[in-house]
Amino acid sequence: MRVITRKRLLEFGEKHADARAALDDWDQKVTAAHWRSLDDTRTVYAHADEVKVGSGKTVTVFNVRGNRYRLVAALHYNTQLAYVLRFMTHAEYDKDTWKDTL
């Protein structure tokens, strides 16, 4: 898959230095992937979940660095594009307000 945009991953890594290596790992694994469905995604990220957001669209949520952070991406299996949308702490994720802005 092609990751759009790596710039966001770098920004997240600067803000959360302890997650930098995990974000790099996520980028490498997604770039090497040829996923066609959530089931394929879960062969690499067993705890990836699809979540419906305020716009009615579905995004995929990944656990990053154990259970400490969440990375939200829009995976377009048909075009092999992975759009990086959000990166937040577990506490920020649990507030659920992030869903309203997507």
Sequence and secondary structure as in RCSB ss.txt:
>XXXX:A:sequence
MRVITRKRLLEFGEKHADARAALDDWDQKVTAAHWRSLDDTRTVYAHADEVKVGSGKTVTVFNVRGNRYRLVAAL
HYNTQLAYVLRFMTHAEYDKDTWKDTL
>XXXX:A:secstr
 EEE HHHHHHHHHH GGGHHHHHHHHHHHHH    SHHHHTTT TT EEEE TTS EEEEEEETTTTEEEEEEE
ETTTTEEEEEEEEEHHHHHT GGGGG 
